[in-house]
Amino acid sequence: MMGRHMYTVFSLFPDLFSLAILATAILRIVAGVYFLVLGVQFFTQVRNNIRLTTYARVYGLVLSGMQVLVGILLVIGLYTQGAALAAILVSLLVRNVATRLGVTRIPYSTYTLLAVITFCLLFLGPGAFAVDLPL
């Protein structure tokens, strides 16, 4: 039992907490650029792979298009929460299905990390320099 005394640990850099909105914007923009780059790479991998079935090729092209769209929305900061939900879905789909089909050579952990980052953006909001600032 601790009693009435409260034990606290002081932050080393308390002034950095005022930059949280900027840090969220950096996360959003970096994740968006990463989705753009991965979407283009995924598109070229699907297009150049002649061993894919028609289903796998269409699936890969749709997923790469969704990655590019999500990346654009995240970079601009437009519909950030919707883009974050779509990014989580796309990341998990590519991670679970496209890597098993052999459509992508991007590491499994990359898509897991992107899903976690966009999950955080779902709750943190768009940050600075976005079109859809929270009310």
C-alpha positions as CSV (number, residue, x, y, z in Angstrom):
1,M,0.0,0.0,0.0
2,M,1.5,3.3,-1.1
3,G,-0.4,5.6,1.2
4,R,-1.1,9.2,0.4
5,H,2.3,9.9,-1.1
6,M,2.4,10.0,-4.9
7,Y,5.6,9.1,-6.6
8,T,6.3,10.8,-9.8
9,V,9.0,10.7,-12.4
10,F,9.7,14.0,-14.1
11,S,10.0,14.1,-17.9
12,L,13.5,15.0,-19.2
13,F,12.2,17.2,-21.9
14,P,8.7,18.4,-21.0
15,D,8.7,21.2,-23.7
16,L,8.8,18.6,-26.4
17,F,5.1,17.6,-25.6
18,S,4.0,20.8,-27.3
19,L,5.3,19.5,-30.6
20,A,3.0,16.4,-30.6
21,I,0.9,17.8,-33.4
22,L,4.1,18.2,-35.5
23,A,5.2,14.6,-34.7
24,T,1.9,13.3,-35.8
25,A,2.2,15.1,-39.1
26,I,5.7,13.6,-39.6
27,L,4.3,10.1,-38.9
28,R,1.4,10.7,-41.4
29,I,3.6,12.1,-44.1
30,V,6.3,9.4,-43.8
31,A,3.7,6.6,-43.8
32,G,2.0,8.2,-46.8
33,V,5.3,8.4,-48.8
34,Y,6.1,4.9,-47.8
35,F,2.7,3.7,-49.1
36,L,3.2,5.5,-52.4
37,V,6.7,3.9,-52.9
38,L,5.4,0.4,-51.9
39,G,2.4,0.8,-54.1
40,V,4.5,1.6,-57.2
41,Q,6.9,-1.2,-56.4
42,F,4.1,-3.6,-55.9
43,F,2.5,-2.6,-59.2
44,T,5.7,-3.2,-61.1
45,Q,6.3,-6.6,-59.4
46,V,2.7,-7.7,-60.3
47,R,3.0,-6.4,-63.8
48,N,6.4,-8.1,-64.5
49,N,5.5,-11.4,-62.9
50,I,4.4,-13.7,-65.7
51,R,3.7,-16.7,-63.5
52,L,0.7,-15.1,-61.8
53,T,-2.8,-16.3,-62.4
54,T,-5.4,-13.8,-63.6
55,Y,-6.9,-13.7,-60.1
56,A,-3.6,-13.0,-58.4
57,R,-2.7,-10.3,-61.1
58,V,-6.0,-8.5,-60.6
59,Y,-5.8,-8.8,-56.9
60,G,-2.2,-7.4,-56.9
61,L,-3.2,-4.5,-59.2
62,V,-6.2,-3.5,-57.0
63,L,-4.0,-3.7,-53.9
64,S,-1.3,-1.6,-55.4
65,G,-3.8,1.0,-56.6
66,M,-5.2,1.1,-53.1
67,Q,-1.7,1.6,-51.6
68,V,-1.1,4.5,-54.0
69,L,-4.5,6.1,-53.2
70,V,-3.9,5.7,-49.4
71,G,-0.5,7.2,-49.7
72,I,-1.8,10.2,-51.6
73,L,-4.5,10.8,-49.0
74,L,-2.1,10.5,-46.1
75,V,0.5,12.8,-47.6
76,I,-2.2,15.5,-48.3
77,G,-3.9,14.9,-45.0
78,L,-7.3,14.4,-46.6
79,Y,-9.8,12.0,-44.9
80,T,-7.0,10.9,-42.6
81,Q,-9.0,8.6,-40.4
82,G,-10.7,6.9,-43.4
83,A,-7.3,6.6,-45.1
84,A,-5.9,5.1,-41.9
85,L,-8.6,2.5,-41.8
86,A,-8.0,1.7,-45.5
87,A,-4.2,1.6,-44.8
88,I,-4.6,-0.9,-42.0
89,L,-6.8,-3.1,-44.2
90,V,-4.4,-2.9,-47.2
91,S,-1.4,-3.5,-45.0
92,L,-2.9,-6.6,-43.5
93,L,-4.1,-7.9,-46.8
94,V,-0.8,-7.5,-48.5
95,R,1.0,-8.9,-45.5
96,N,-1.2,-12.0,-45.3
97,V,-2.2,-12.8,-48.8
98,A,0.2,-11.2,-51.3
99,T,3.3,-12.4,-49.5
100,R,1.9,-16.0,-49.5
101,L,1.1,-15.7,-53.2
102,G,4.6,-14.6,-53.9
103,V,3.4,-11.4,-55.5
104,T,5.6,-9.1,-53.3
105,R,9.1,-9.3,-52.0
106,I,8.6,-6.6,-49.4
107,P,9.3,-8.0,-45.9
108,Y,6.4,-9.1,-43.8
109,S,7.4,-6.9,-40.9
110,T,7.2,-3.7,-43.1
111,Y,3.5,-4.1,-43.5
112,T,3.0,-4.9,-39.8
113,L,4.8,-1.7,-38.9
114,L,2.7,0.3,-41.3
115,A,-0.5,-1.2,-39.9
116,V,0.6,-0.2,-36.4
117,I,1.6,3.4,-37.5
118,T,-1.7,3.9,-39.3
119,F,-3.6,2.5,-36.4
120,C,-2.0,5.2,-34.2
121,L,-3.0,7.8,-36.8
122,L,-6.6,6.7,-36.5
123,F,-6.6,7.9,-32.9
124,L,-4.1,10.7,-33.0
125,G,-5.6,12.5,-36.0
126,P,-3.9,14.2,-39.0
127,G,-1.5,16.5,-37.1
128,A,-0.2,19.7,-38.6
129,F,-0.2,20.6,-42.4
130,A,-3.4,18.6,-43.2
131,V,-6.6,19.4,-45.0
132,D,-8.9,17.8,-42.4
133,L,-7.9,19.2,-39.1
134,P,-10.1,18.1,-36.2
135,L,-12.8,20.4,-35.0
